């Protein structure tokens, strides 16, 4: 079991339940024990348990419906524990949420504003990622370079600054995501590349809506691949 590194009992309850879900003790669709039962198990208060459950709910792991209790909604990828502490899952999710709100708009604007030099830069970044697959590397930095090239193509400094400002968090989440893909199969890595290519192709066609849609799907799929088993 992985110990939660964040202070406080809510973090301990969060990690314990999440580990049990990953280990299959609680499967998708299973109903979790009541707040009262969990409070007794951890020798803590119901508000503490409620706080932990609220975080699991926000992370999309569990769902609560009136009259039917709290059930497991999805099981995170078991390989997640090989590459990162489980408590980072919430931060990764928030990072992706922010990226959707910014990068989708940036890709849309890039399709309108990009010149040939911008498109060549995005293509070069994509080519580098293609080489990463062949060399069996991870390529988190190269992945970030691709997304930064799209931001630069928007010709709007605010998109570039926003992505650069969270560079460390984005690259960390990319590193985790790409390691998970690498642990699965080359086909999964190629799927990620196909999503990148869809963004590039839409920008090259000057298809603003297509670029927006491709970037949104790519970021949503990246999070789904991490959270879903």
C-alpha positions as CSV (number, residue, x, y, z in Angstrom):
1,X,0.0,0.0,0.0
2,X,1.2,3.5,-0.8
3,X,1.1,5.9,2.1
4,X,-0.3,9.4,1.5
5,X,2.4,12.0,1.9
6,X,0.1,14.8,2.5
7,X,-0.6,15.6,6.2
8,X,-3.8,14.8,7.9
9,X,-6.3,11.9,8.2
10,X,-8.3,12.8,5.0
11,X,-5.2,12.1,2.9
12,X,-4.8,8.7,4.6
13,X,-8.4,7.8,4.0
14,X,-8.2,9.0,0.4
15,X,-5.1,6.9,-0.4
16,X,-6.4,3.8,1.4
17,X,-9.7,3.7,-0.5
18,X,-7.9,4.5,-3.8
19,X,-5.4,1.7,-3.2
20,X,-8.3,-0.7,-2.5
21,X,-10.0,0.3,-5.7
22,X,-6.8,-0.2,-7.7
23,X,-6.2,-3.5,-6.1
24,X,-9.7,-4.7,-7.0
25,X,-11.1,-4.9,-3.5
26,X,-13.8,-2.4,-4.7
27,X,-14.6,-2.9,-8.3
28,X,-16.3,-0.6,-10.7
29,X,-20.0,-0.5,-9.8
30,X,-19.4,-1.7,-6.3
31,X,-20.9,0.2,-3.4
32,X,-18.4,1.6,-0.8
33,X,-19.0,1.1,2.9
34,X,-21.0,3.8,4.6
35,X,-19.4,6.9,6.0
36,X,-20.1,5.5,9.5
37,X,-18.3,2.2,8.7
38,X,-15.3,4.0,7.2
39,X,-15.1,6.3,10.1
40,X,-14.9,3.3,12.5
41,X,-12.4,1.6,10.3
42,X,-10.0,4.6,10.3
43,X,-10.9,5.6,13.9
44,X,-11.8,9.1,12.7
45,X,-14.8,11.4,12.3
46,X,-17.4,11.2,9.6
47,X,-16.5,14.8,8.4
48,X,-13.0,13.5,7.8
49,X,-14.2,10.6,5.8
50,X,-16.6,12.9,3.9
51,X,-13.7,15.1,2.9
52,X,-11.7,12.2,1.5
53,X,-14.8,10.9,-0.4
54,X,-15.3,14.4,-1.8
55,X,-11.8,14.4,-3.2
56,X,-12.3,10.9,-4.8
57,X,-15.5,12.2,-6.2
58,X,-13.8,15.3,-7.7
59,X,-11.2,13.0,-9.2
60,X,-13.9,11.0,-11.0
61,X,-13.1,7.8,-9.1
62,X,-16.4,7.5,-7.2
63,X,-20.0,8.8,-7.7
64,X,-22.7,9.4,-5.2
65,X,-26.4,9.2,-5.9
66,X,-29.2,9.9,-3.5
67,X,-30.8,6.7,-2.4
68,X,-28.1,4.4,-3.8
69,X,-25.0,5.4,-1.8
70,X,-21.5,5.9,-3.1
71,X,-20.2,3.5,-5.8
72,X,-16.9,3.1,-7.7
73,X,-17.1,4.9,-11.0
74,X,-13.7,4.0,-12.5
75,X,-10.5,2.2,-11.5
76,X,-7.3,4.2,-12.1
77,X,-4.6,2.5,-14.2
78,X,-2.8,0.0,-11.8
79,X,0.6,1.0,-13.3
80,X,0.0,4.5,-12.0
81,X,1.6,3.5,-8.7
82,X,4.8,2.5,-10.5
83,X,5.5,6.0,-11.6
84,X,4.0,8.5,-9.2
85,X,2.5,8.7,-5.7
86,X,-1.3,8.4,-5.8
87,X,-1.8,11.8,-4.2
88,X,-0.5,13.4,-7.3
89,X,-3.6,12.3,-9.2
90,X,-5.7,15.2,-8.1
91,X,-3.0,17.7,-9.2
92,X,-2.7,16.0,-12.6
93,X,-6.4,16.2,-13.1
94,X,-6.5,19.9,-12.3
95,X,-3.5,20.5,-14.6
96,X,-5.4,18.9,-17.5
97,X,-8.5,20.9,-16.7
98,X,-6.5,24.1,-17.0
99,X,-4.9,22.9,-20.2
100,X,-8.2,22.2,-21.8
101,X,-9.4,25.8,-21.0
102,X,-6.2,27.3,-22.5
103,X,-4.8,25.0,-25.1
104,X,-8.1,24.3,-26.9
105,X,-8.4,28.0,-27.6
106,X,-4.8,28.3,-28.5
107,X,-5.1,25.6,-31.1
108,X,-8.2,27.2,-32.6
109,X,-6.3,30.5,-32.9
110,X,-3.2,28.8,-34.3
111,X,-5.3,27.5,-37.2
112,X,-6.2,31.1,-38.0
113,X,-2.9,32.8,-37.4
114,X,-0.1,30.2,-38.1
115,X,2.4,31.0,-40.8
116,X,4.5,28.4,-42.7
117,X,7.3,28.7,-40.2
118,X,4.9,27.9,-37.3
119,X,3.5,24.9,-39.1
120,X,7.1,23.7,-39.9
121,X,7.9,24.0,-36.2
122,X,4.9,22.0,-35.1
123,X,5.7,19.4,-37.8
124,X,9.3,19.2,-36.6
125,X,8.1,18.7,-33.0
126,X,5.8,15.9,-34.2
127,X,8.7,14.3,-36.2
128,X,10.8,14.3,-33.0
129,X,8.1,12.6,-31.1
130,X,7.9,10.0,-33.8
131,X,11.6,9.3,-33.4
132,X,11.0,8.9,-29.6
133,X,8.7,6.0,-30.3
134,X,11.2,4.3,-32.5
135,X,13.9,4.8,-29.9
136,X,11.6,3.5,-27.1
137,X,12.1,6.8,-25.2
138,X,9.6,8.7,-23.0
139,X,9.7,12.1,-24.7
140,X,8.0,14.3,-22.1
141,X,10.1,17.3,-23.0
142,X,9.5,16.7,-26.7
143,X,5.7,16.4,-26.0
144,X,5.8,19.7,-24.3
145,X,7.7,21.2,-27.2
146,X,4.9,20.1,-29.5
147,X,2.2,21.8,-27.4
148,X,4.4,24.9,-27.0
149,X,4.8,25.1,-30.8
150,X,1.1,25.1,-31.1
151,X,0.8,27.9,-28.5
152,X,3.4,30.0,-30.4
153,X,1.5,29.5,-33.6
154,X,-1.5,31.3,-32.0
155,X,0.6,34.5,-32.2
156,X,-0.8,35.4,-28.8
157,X,1.7,35.9,-26.0
158,X,-0.8,35.0,-23.3
159,X,-1.2,31.5,-24.5
160,X,2.6,31.0,-24.7
161,X,3.0,32.6,-21.2
162,X,0.3,30.5,-19.6
163,X,1.7,27.2,-20.9
164,X,5.3,28.2,-20.1
165,X,4.3,29.3,-16.5
166,X,3.0,25.8,-15.7
167,X,5.8,24.1,-17.7
168,X,7.0,22.0,-14.7
169,X,3.5,20.7,-13.9
170,X,2.7,20.0,-17.5
171,X,5.9,18.2,-18.2
172,X,5.5,16.1,-15.1
173,X,2.0,15.1,-16.1
174,X,3.2,14.3,-19.6
175,X,6.0,12.2,-18.2
176,X,3.5,10.2,-16.1
177,X,1.1,9.8,-19.1
178,X,3.8,8.8,-21.5
179,X,5.4,6.3,-19.1
180,X,2.0,4.7,-18.7
181,X,1.5,4.5,-22.5
182,X,5.0,3.1,-22.8
183,X,4.2,0.4,-20.2
184,X,1.1,-0.6,-22.2
185,X,2.1,-1.0,-25.9
186,X,3.6,0.7,-28.9
187,X,0.1,0.9,-30.3
188,X,-1.0,3.1,-27.5
189,X,2.0,5.4,-28.1
190,X,1.0,5.6,-31.8
191,X,-2.5,6.5,-30.8
192,X,-1.2,9.5,-28.9
193,X,0.8,10.4,-32.0
194,X,-2.3,10.2,-34.1
195,X,-4.0,12.6,-31.8
196,X,-1.1,15.0,-32.2
197,X,-1.2,14.6,-35.9
198,X,-4.9,15.5,-35.9
199,X,-4.1,18.8,-34.3
200,X,-1.3,19.5,-36.7
201,X,-3.4,18.6,-39.8
202,X,-6.3,20.8,-38.6
203,X,-3.9,23.8,-38.2
204,X,-2.4,23.1,-41.6
205,X,-5.9,23.1,-43.2
206,X,-6.7,26.4,-41.4
207,X,-9.6,24.5,-39.8
208,X,-10.1,26.4,-36.5
209,X,-13.0,24.3,-35.2
210,X,-11.2,21.1,-36.2
211,X,-8.0,22.2,-34.3
212,X,-10.1,23.0,-31.3
213,X,-11.9,19.7,-31.4
214,X,-8.7,17.7,-32.0
215,X,-6.9,19.4,-29.1
216,X,-9.9,18.9,-26.8
217,X,-10.1,15.2,-27.6
218,X,-6.4,14.7,-27.2
219,X,-6.3,16.2,-23.7
220,X,-9.5,14.4,-22.7
221,X,-8.2,11.1,-23.9
222,X,-4.8,11.6,-22.2
223,X,-6.6,12.0,-18.8
224,X,-8.9,9.1,-19.6
225,X,-6.0,6.8,-20.4
226,X,-4.5,7.7,-17.0
227,X,-7.6,7.4,-14.8
228,X,-9.2,4.5,-16.7
229,X,-7.7,1.0,-16.2
